[in-house]
């Protein structure tokens, strides 16, 4: 006997997910619906002598889909063959939107799905000046109405006990106009469905994904024969339902003077002001990024130091050899490279969750939507884009908050164009190398170039989004239609759950890919195909018999890297990077920086026999590296390797190229698809190559 399926259905911001978290506690997991990137939250709870499978459906205002999230809701409820089709629907409302939630309840019941009704956030009902006659409401809905408060657990036990209820009788509230009867009867013959309303839904929707192509064509033919427009049919239903509900509930739900609403409106006069609203938002955004860096830096330093100590300790107790090196420098270092992201991800999502829980995130969407909409983005895209200035990994994860699937995908695809913190060490070294330390119009030339690189990231992200918006097809067009929720104190259980889900998702999903890539890159850099690698010390001493011990170690490390698999790969790609002004040594830097952008500086230091522990922030060490790089001659051109043409080319390549393996791993994790991950990598690398090629050819 299969476990009963309980589906939670409701508008956004009604506390539906809070109820889900409270009921399922730690017995839950987050994945994706099969084949698509819509998040699927599922859990379980034991009660009444059985185990219930609980599904938290995406928030929606209607069962007429306008996004893939809403399409999932309709498919789960309307398709009885859907593996997630529920035995009972729990429709969740909150005091301010009971009437809108009743629309959803009626649609679900008229599809033939048993449902009960829950008014959540019951503690706020008096503060919001609302009076509900529950007896009349139950008679109107033909079901028991439950009241809960997910924050303190009030009413939760009673709700769980109600999971065995199966209300069956429900008189249809939506009367279909006679003008549509002929088309309806024809559709009923073709589709002998459980309820008349389900047949109406088939006619009123342009696309129903669980039907076959032949079935879709049958519906299209009926609509064309009777000249029916899905938009008109949906508007007809919406107007009739809302008008009837408004009339029917005049004596059931009474709205008194709402001090809570007055307070919300007063705050919104400031936060949604055409000038102050943006100033406050960008100040808060600045504060978020400062907090992410300030709060995460000491934790990241602690992780870095302790992992380094662990690696040294492990190396000390293990017998010397390639297996010990693989474990310490490959596996342990790779795990350290994953865990070091955790503080940034956790803190960013703590702050984002607080903005969502208080109701401020909806204001952000409202403010930014008009500016980002022309590029095919969403108001919520501003958080991932701006977070990308810190690190693309948590930034791409932040795109989960965007409901529309196409806009979420476009946001994730373009976010890595934003200049992340890991590019800064590369920019510092290369700008110091090729840009004169002079002033232009009173401003430092080097600082101006750095600002231009950051600006290029923003321009590339927006222009790419505009192009992708034209290319990526989506039958659902996104509209900004939502009610701004009233401000409220955060539900800390929700905040904690959200932080854990995002952080653990990164650790256990993307982390596997990052670790595999880190180990592969380590192997490529620490093994070679011939004796020049294995007998590097002998070759270096033969070439330099008088070399000192300190210089010998650095020269051996450089010789080994040159004759490692990674070195030969650098030489192998030289014909491809030569038109950009690069030689094989720079090729090694490009490949190794795939592990993490900041690795480029350490790799270049090793290539030029300075050891890998060069600190670009240390003036003396940086100058030593810069001196060695300035004196390097490109064997292809006979000119200095790092001149204005090649330096600008390299800066532009790093400005546009895909950031690192962690970004690729998180894209695979978030999209659930190697297709889009590879498209993004090829697109960004292609743009980087073309721009760098043009720059070098013009400047050389």
C-alpha positions in Angstrom: 0.0 0.0 0.0 1.5 3.3 -1.1 1.9 6.2 1.3 -0.9 8.8 1.0 0.3 12.0 -0.8 -0.6 15.3 0.8 0.0 18.4 -1.4 0.3 21.9 0.0 -1.2 24.5 -2.3 -1.3 28.3 -1.9 -0.5 31.8 -3.1 3.0 33.1 -2.5 3.7 34.6 0.9 1.0 32.8 2.8 3.4 30.8 5.0 2.8 27.5 3.1 6.5 26.6 3.2 6.6 27.4 6.9 3.8 24.9 7.5 5.6 22.4 5.3 8.8 22.8 7.3 7.0 22.7 10.7 5.2 19.4 9.7 8.0 17.5 8.0 10.8 18.9 10.2 14.1 17.2 9.2 12.3 14.5 7.1 12.5 16.5 3.9 14.6 16.9 0.8 14.8 19.3 -2.1 15.4 18.2 -5.7 14.1 19.0 -9.1 11.0 17.7 -10.9 12.1 15.2 -13.6 13.7 16.8 -16.6 13.2 20.4 -15.5 14.7 22.9 -13.2 11.7 23.6 -11.0 12.5 22.9 -7.4 10.6 20.0 -5.8 10.3 20.1 -2.0 9.1 16.9 -0.5 9.0 15.4 3.0 7.3 12.9 5.2 5.5 12.8 8.5 4.3 9.8 10.6 0.8 10.1 12.1 -2.5 8.3 12.4 -0.6 5.0 12.2 0.8 5.7 8.7 3.5 7.7 6.9 2.3 10.6 4.7 4.3 11.8 1.7 4.1 15.6 1.9 4.7 17.8 -1.2 5.1 21.6 -1.1 3.8 22.8 -4.5 5.2 26.0 -5.9 3.2 29.2 -5.0 0.5 30.2 -7.5 -2.5 32.5 -7.8 -4.4 30.3 -10.3 -4.5 26.9 -11.9 -4.0 28.6 -15.3 -0.2 28.4 -15.7 1.9 31.4 -16.7 5.2 29.9 -15.7 6.7 26.4 -15.5 6.3 26.4 -11.7 2.6 27.0 -12.1 2.5 24.4 -14.9 3.8 21.8 -12.4 1.0 22.7 -10.0 -1.6 22.2 -12.6 -0.1 18.9 -13.9 0.2 17.5 -10.4 -3.5 18.3 -9.7 -5.1 17.6 -13.1 -3.2 14.5 -14.2 -4.3 11.5 -12.2 -1.3 9.5 -13.7 1.2 12.0 -12.3 3.3 10.2 -9.6 2.8 13.2 -7.3 -1.0 13.4 -7.8 -2.3 14.0 -4.2 -4.8 12.0 -2.2 -5.6 15.3 -0.4 -4.8 19.0 -1.1 -4.2 21.4 1.8 -5.0 24.9 0.5 -3.2 27.4 2.7 -4.4 31.0 3.1 -3.4 33.9 5.4 -5.8 36.5 6.9 -5.2 39.2 4.2 -5.8 36.9 1.2 -8.5 34.4 2.2 -10.7 35.3 -0.8 -7.9 34.8 -3.3 -7.0 31.5 -1.7 -10.6 30.4 -2.1 -10.2 30.8 -5.9 -7.5 28.2 -5.8 -9.5 26.0 -3.4 -12.5 26.1 -5.7 -10.4 25.3 -8.8 -8.8 22.3 -7.1 -12.1 20.9 -5.8 -13.8 21.4 -9.2 -10.9 19.4 -10.8 -12.1 16.5 -8.6 -9.3 16.7 -6.0 -10.3 16.3 -2.2 -9.1 19.4 -0.3 -9.2 21.0 3.1 -8.7 24.7 3.9 -6.2 26.2 6.3 -6.0 29.8 7.5 -2.3 30.3 8.6 -0.7 33.2 10.6 -3.8 33.2 12.7 -2.1 35.2 15.4 -2.1 38.2 13.0 -5.8 38.1 12.3 -6.8 40.6 15.0 -3.8 42.9 14.3 -5.0 43.0 10.7 -8.5 44.0 11.7 -10.2 40.9 10.2 -13.1 39.0 11.6 -14.0 35.5 10.2 -17.1 33.5 10.8 -15.6 30.1 10.5 -18.9 28.2 10.7 -20.2 30.1 7.7 -16.9 29.7 5.9 -17.0 25.9 6.4 -20.5 25.7 5.1 -19.5 27.7 2.0 -16.4 25.6 1.3 -18.1 22.3 2.2 -15.0 21.3 4.2 -13.5 21.8 7.6 -11.4 25.0 8.0 -8.3 24.7 10.2 -6.4 27.5 11.8 -2.6 27.4 12.3 0.4 29.5 13.2 3.5 27.8 11.7 5.9 30.0 13.8 4.8 28.7 17.2 3.2 25.4 16.1 -0.3 26.3 17.0 -2.9 24.1 15.3 -0.3 21.8 13.6 -1.3 18.6 15.4 -5.0 19.1 14.5 -4.0 19.7 10.8 -1.8 16.5 10.7 -4.7 14.5 12.1 -6.9 15.9 9.3 -4.7 14.3 6.6 -7.1 11.3 6.6 -10.0 13.5 5.5 -11.4 13.1 2.0 -14.1 15.7 1.4 -15.9 14.6 -1.8 -19.1 16.6 -2.4 -18.5 20.1 -3.7 -21.1 21.9 -5.9 -19.4 23.7 -8.8 -19.2 27.5 -8.1 -18.2 28.4 -11.6 -21.2 28.3 -14.0 -20.0 28.0 -17.6 -21.8 30.4 -20.0 -24.2 28.9 -22.5 -22.2 30.4 -25.3 -19.4 27.9 -24.7 -21.7 24.8 -24.3 -21.4 23.4 -27.8 -17.6 23.5 -27.7 -17.7 22.0 -24.2 -19.9 19.1 -25.3 -17.6 18.4 -28.2 -14.5 18.4 -25.9 -16.3 16.1 -23.4 -16.8 13.5 -26.1 -13.1 13.6 -27.0 -12.0 13.7 -23.4 -14.4 11.9 -21.0 -13.0 13.5 -17.9 -14.0 13.2 -14.3 -15.6 16.7 -14.0 -17.0 19.2 -16.4 -14.6 21.9 -15.1 -11.6 19.7 -16.0 -12.9 19.7 -19.6 -13.3 23.5 -19.4 -9.7 23.7 -18.3 -8.6 21.7 -21.3 -10.3 24.2 -23.6 -9.1 27.3 -21.7 -5.4 26.4 -21.8 -3.2 26.9 -24.8 -0.9 24.0 -23.9 -1.3 21.0 -21.5 2.0 19.3 -21.4 0.8 15.9 -20.2 -1.4 15.4 -23.3 -0.2 13.8 -26.5 0.3 15.8 -29.7 -2.8 14.3 -31.2 -4.9 15.3 -28.1 -3.4 18.8 -28.2 -4.4 19.1 -31.9 -7.9 18.0 -31.1 -8.2 20.8 -28.5 -6.7 23.3 -30.9 -9.2 22.3 -33.6 -12.1 22.8 -31.2 -10.8 26.2 -30.2 -10.3 27.3 -33.8 -13.7 25.9 -34.9 -15.6 27.9 -32.3 -13.1 30.9 -32.4 -12.2 30.6 -28.7 -9.3 32.5 -27.2 -7.7 30.9 -24.1 -7.0 34.4 -22.7 -10.6 35.4 -23.0 -11.8 32.1 -21.4 -9.4 32.5 -18.5 -10.4 36.2 -18.0 -14.1 35.2 -18.1 -13.6 32.6 -15.3 -11.4 34.9 -13.2 -14.0 37.8 -13.3 -17.0 35.5 -12.6 -15.2 33.6 -9.8 -13.9 36.7 -8.0 -17.2 38.6 -8.4 -19.2 35.7 -6.9 -16.7 35.1 -4.0 -16.8 38.8 -3.2 -20.6 38.7 -3.0 -20.8 35.4 -1.2 -18.4 36.3 1.6 -19.7 39.7 2.5 -21.1 38.3 5.8 -18.4 35.7 6.3 -15.2 37.8 6.2 -15.4 41.3 7.7 -12.6 43.8 7.3 -12.4 46.3 10.2 -9.9 49.2 10.4 -6.5 47.7 9.6 -3.8 49.4 11.6 -1.3 46.8 10.3 -2.0 47.7 6.7 -1.7 51.5 7.5 1.7 50.8 9.0 2.8 48.8 5.9 1.6 51.6 3.6 3.6 54.2 5.6 6.8 52.1 5.3 6.2 51.5 1.6 5.9 55.3 1.0 9.7 55.4 1.8 10.9 52.0 0.5 9.0 52.2 -2.8 9.7 55.9 -3.3 11.0 56.6 -6.9 14.2 58.1 -5.4 14.6 57.0 -1.8 13.5 53.5 -2.6 16.5 52.9 -4.9 18.9 54.7 -2.6 17.8 52.5 0.4 17.9 49.4 -1.8 21.4 49.9 -3.1 22.6 50.8 0.4 21.1 47.5 1.7 22.7 45.7 -1.2 26.0 47.3 -0.4 25.5 46.3 3.3 24.7 42.7 2.3 27.9 42.3 0.3 30.0 44.0 3.0 28.5 41.6 5.6 29.1 38.6 3.4 32.8 39.5 3.1 33.3 40.8 6.6 31.5 38.0 8.4 32.8 35.2 6.1 36.5 36.3 5.9 37.6 35.2 9.4 35.8 31.9 9.0 37.3 31.3 5.6 40.7 32.2 6.9 40.2 29.7 9.8 39.1 27.0 7.3 42.1 27.8 5.1 44.6 27.6 8.0 43.1 24.5 9.5 42.9 22.6 6.2 46.5 23.6 5.5 47.5 22.3 9.0 45.5 19.1 8.4 47.2 18.6 5.0 50.7 19.2 6.6 49.8 16.8 9.5 48.5 14.1 7.2 51.5 14.5 4.9 53.7 14.0 7.9 52.2 10.8 9.1 51.7 9.1 5.7 54.6 7.4 4.0 56.1 9.5 1.2 54.9 8.7 -2.3 52.5 9.6 -5.1 49.5 8.1 -3.3 50.1 10.2 -0.1 50.5 13.3 -2.3 47.3 12.5 -4.2 45.4 12.2 -1.0 46.8 15.3 0.7 47.4 17.7 -2.2 44.6 16.4 -4.4 41.7 15.1 -2.3 42.1 17.0 1.0 43.0 20.3 -0.8 40.0 19.7 -3.1 37.7 19.2 -0.1 39.2 22.4 1.5 38.4 24.2 -1.8 34.8 23.2 -1.5 34.3 23.9 2.2 35.9 27.4 2.0 32.8 28.5 0.0 30.4 27.5 2.8 30.6 30.7 4.9 29.9 33.0 1.9 26.9 30.8 0.8 25.4 30.4 4.3 25.7 34.2 5.1 24.4 35.3 1.7 21.4 33.1 2.0 20.8 34.1 5.6 20.5 37.7 4.5 18.4 36.9 1.4 16.1 34.8 3.5 15.7 37.6 6.0 14.7 40.0 3.2 12.2 37.4 1.9 10.8 36.6 5.3 10.2 40.3 6.3 8.5 41.0 3.0 11.2 43.3 1.7 12.3 41.1 -1.2 8.9 41.6 -2.9 9.7 45.4 -2.9 13.1 44.7 -4.5 11.4 42.8 -7.3 8.9 45.7 -7.8 11.7 48.3 -7.9 14.1 46.5 -10.2 11.7 44.7 -12.5 11.2 47.7 -14.9 14.9 48.2 -15.3 15.8 44.5 -15.9 12.6 43.5 -17.9 13.9 44.8 -21.3 16.9 42.4 -21.0 14.6 39.4 -20.4 15.4 39.4 -16.7 13.3 39.6 -13.6 13.3 42.0 -10.7 14.7 39.2 -8.5 17.7 38.9 -11.0 19.4 41.8 -9.3 20.4 39.7 -6.3 22.3 37.0 -8.3 23.8 39.6 -10.6 25.1 41.8 -7.7 26.2 38.8 -5.7 28.3 37.8 -8.7 30.7 40.6 -7.8 31.6 38.5 -4.7 31.5 35.0 -6.1 29.5 33.4 -8.9 28.8 30.2 -6.9 26.4 31.6 -4.3 25.2 34.1 -6.9 24.0 31.4 -9.3 22.3 29.6 -6.3 20.5 32.9 -5.4 18.7 32.7 -8.8 16.5 29.9 -7.2 14.3 32.7 -5.9 13.2 33.5 -9.5 9.9 31.7 -10.2 9.8 32.0 -14.0 12.0 29.2 -15.4 13.3 31.1 -18.5 14.2 34.2 -16.5 15.9 32.0 -13.9 17.9 30.2 -16.6 18.9 33.4 -18.3 20.0 34.9 -15.0 22.2 31.9 -14.2 23.7 31.9 -17.7 24.8 35.6 -17.5 25.7 36.0 -13.8 29.3 34.7 -14.3 30.0 37.7 -16.5 29.9 39.9 -13.3 33.5 40.4 -12.2 34.1 38.2 -9.1 36.5 38.8 -6.3 38.8 35.9 -7.6 39.6 37.9 -10.7 41.0 40.7 -8.7 44.5 39.2 -8.1 44.8 38.6 -11.9 43.7 42.2 -12.7 46.1 43.7 -10.1 49.1 41.8 -11.5 48.3 42.4 -15.2 47.3 46.0 -14.9 50.5 46.7 -13.0 52.4 45.0 -15.8 50.9 46.7 -18.9 49.1 49.9 -17.8 51.4 52.9 -16.9 51.1 54.3 -13.4 49.9 57.7 -14.7 46.9 59.9 -14.4 44.2 60.7 -16.9 41.8 63.6 -16.3 43.0 63.6 -12.7 42.3 59.9 -12.2 44.8 57.1 -11.9 45.0 55.3 -15.2 45.3 51.8 -13.5 42.3 52.4 -11.4 40.2 53.6 -14.4 41.1 50.3 -16.2 40.0 48.3 -13.2 36.7 50.2 -13.1 36.2 49.6 -16.9 36.7 45.9 -16.4 34.0 45.8 -13.7 31.7 47.9 -16.0 32.4 45.5 -18.9 31.1 42.6 -16.8 27.8 44.4 -16.2 27.4 45.3 -19.9 28.3 41.8 -21.0 25.7 40.3 -18.6 22.9 42.6 -19.7 23.6 42.3 -23.5 24.0 38.5 -23.2 20.7 38.4 -21.4 19.0 40.3 -24.1 20.3 38.0 -26.8 19.5 34.8 -24.8 16.0 36.2 -24.2 15.4 36.1 -28.0 17.0 32.7 -28.4 15.5 30.7 -25.5 11.9 29.8 -26.3 9.3 29.6 -23.5 5.6 29.3 -24.0 4.9 31.1 -20.7 5.5 34.8 -20.8 6.2 36.3 -17.4 4.2 39.2 -16.0 4.9 40.9 -12.7 1.6 40.2 -11.0 1.7 39.8 -7.2 0.4 41.5 -4.1 3.0 43.1 -1.9 2.9 41.2 1.4 2.6 43.1 4.7 5.8 43.4 6.7 6.4 40.8 9.4 9.1 39.5 11.7 11.1 36.6 10.1 10.3 32.9 10.8 13.7 31.8 12.1 12.9 28.1 11.4 12.4 29.0 7.7 15.6 31.1 7.6 17.6 28.2 9.1 16.0 25.6 6.8 16.7 27.7 3.8 20.3 28.3 4.8 20.8 24.5 5.4 19.2 23.5 2.1 21.3 25.9 0.0 24.5 25.1 1.8 24.1 21.3 1.9 22.9 21.3 -1.7 26.2 23.0 -2.7 28.4 20.7 -0.5 26.9 17.4 -1.4 25.9 18.0 -5.1 28.2 20.6 -6.7 31.0 19.5 -4.2 31.3 16.1 -5.9 32.0 17.7 -9.3 34.4 20.3 -7.8 36.4 17.6 -6.0 36.6 15.4 -9.1 37.9 18.3 -11.2 40.3 19.4 -8.5 41.8 15.9 -8.3 42.1 15.7 -12.1 43.8 19.1 -12.3 46.2 18.1 -9.5 47.1 14.8 -11.3 47.7 16.7 -14.5 50.1 19.2 -12.8 51.9 16.6 -10.7 52.6 13.8 -13.1 54.4 13.8 -16.4 54.7 11.4 -19.4 58.5 11.1 -19.5 61.8 11.1 -17.5 62.1 14.9 -17.8 59.4 15.1 -15.2 60.5 12.3 -13.0 64.2 13.2 -13.2 63.7 17.0 -13.2 66.4 17.7 -10.5 69.0 15.9 -12.5 68.2 17.8 -15.7 68.2 21.2 -13.9 71.6 20.5 -12.2 73.1 19.4 -15.5 72.0 22.7 -17.1 73.0 24.8 -14.0 75.8 23.1 -12.1 76.5 26.1 -9.8 72.9 26.7 -8.8 72.2 27.2 -5.1 69.9 24.9 -3.0 67.1 27.6 -2.7 67.2 28.3 -6.4 67.4 24.6 -7.3 64.0 23.9 -5.6 62.3 26.7 -7.5 63.9 25.7 -10.9 63.0 22.1 -10.4 59.3 23.0 -9.6 59.2 25.1 -12.8 60.9 22.4 -14.9 58.5 19.8 -13.5 55.4 21.9 -14.3 56.8 22.5 -17.8 57.1 18.8 -18.4 54.0 17.7 -16.6 50.8 16.7 -18.4 49.5 20.2 -17.6 52.7 21.7 -19.2 52.3 19.7 -22.3 48.6 20.7 -22.5 49.8 24.3 -22.3 52.1 23.7 -25.2 49.3 21.8 -27.0 46.9 24.8 -26.8 49.7 27.2 -27.9 48.5 27.2 -31.6 45.0 28.2 -30.4 46.2 31.0 -28.0 49.0 32.3 -30.2 46.6 34.6 -32.1 45.7 36.2 -28.8 49.3 37.0 -28.1 49.9 34.2 -25.5 52.7 31.6 -25.4 52.6 28.1 -23.8 53.5 29.4 -20.4 50.5 31.6 -20.4 48.5 28.6 -21.7 49.5 26.7 -18.5 48.2 29.6 -16.5 44.8 29.6 -18.4 44.3 25.8 -17.8 45.4 25.8 -14.2 43.2 28.9 -13.4 40.2 26.7 -14.3 40.6 25.3 -10.7 40.1 28.8 -9.4 40.9 32.2 -11.0 43.3 33.3 -8.3 45.5 30.2 -9.0 46.8 32.0 -12.2 49.1 34.2 -10.1 50.6 31.2 -8.2 51.0 29.2 -11.4 52.8 32.0 -13.2 55.1 32.3 -10.2 55.9 28.6 -10.4 56.4 28.8 -14.2 58.9 31.6 -13.7 60.7 29.7 -10.9 59.5 31.8 -8.0 57.6 29.2 -6.1 53.8 29.1 -5.9 53.3 31.0 -2.7 53.5 34.5 -4.2 51.2 37.0 -2.5 49.9 39.6 -5.0 49.0 41.9 -2.0 52.6 41.9 -0.8 54.4 44.7 -2.6 57.8 43.2 -2.5 56.7 39.7 -3.7 54.5 41.2 -6.4 57.3 43.4 -7.7 59.6 40.2 -7.9 56.9 38.4 -9.9 56.3 41.5 -12.1 60.0 41.9 -12.8 60.3 38.3 -13.9 57.2 38.6 -16.1 58.4 41.8 -17.7 61.7 40.2 -18.7 59.9 37.2 -20.2 60.2 37.0 -24.0 57.6 35.4 -26.2 59.3 32.8 -28.4 56.7 33.2 -31.1 57.1 37.0 -31.5 60.5 37.8 -30.0 58.9 40.6 -28.0 58.1 40.8 -24.3 55.4 38.3 -23.5 53.5 40.9 -21.4 53.2 44.0 -23.5 50.2 46.3 -23.9 48.6 44.2 -26.6 48.9 40.8 -24.9 48.2 42.3 -21.5 44.9 43.9 -22.6 44.1 40.7 -24.5 44.6 38.6 -21.3 42.6 41.1 -19.1 39.7 40.9 -21.6 39.9 37.1 -21.8 39.6 36.8 -18.0 36.8 39.5 -17.9 34.6 37.4 -20.2 35.7 33.7 -19.8 33.8 31.2 -17.7 35.0 31.7 -14.1 36.1 28.3 -12.7 35.2 24.7 -12.2 33.1 25.6 -9.1 30.9 27.8 -11.3 30.5 24.9 -13.8 29.7 22.5 -11.0 27.1 24.7 -9.5 25.5 25.4 -13.0 25.2 21.6 -13.5 23.7 21.3 -10.0 21.2 24.2 -10.4 20.1 23.5 -14.0 20.2 19.7 -13.7 21.6 19.7 -17.2 25.0 19.4 -18.8 23.5 20.9 -21.9 23.0 24.4 -20.5 26.3 24.1 -18.5 28.2 23.4 -21.7 26.3 26.1 -23.7 27.3 28.6 -21.0 30.9 27.5 -21.0 31.2 27.6 -24.8 29.4 30.9 -25.1 31.5 32.7 -22.5 34.8 31.2 -23.7 33.8 32.0 -27.3 33.1 35.7 -26.4 36.3 35.9 -24.4 38.4 34.5 -27.3 36.8 36.8 -29.9 37.2 39.9 -27.8 40.8 39.1 -26.8 41.7 38.3 -30.4 40.3 41.6 -31.7 42.0 43.5 -28.9 45.4 41.9 -29.6 45.2 42.2 -33.3 44.3 45.9 -33.1 47.0 46.8 -30.4 50.0 44.6 -31.5 
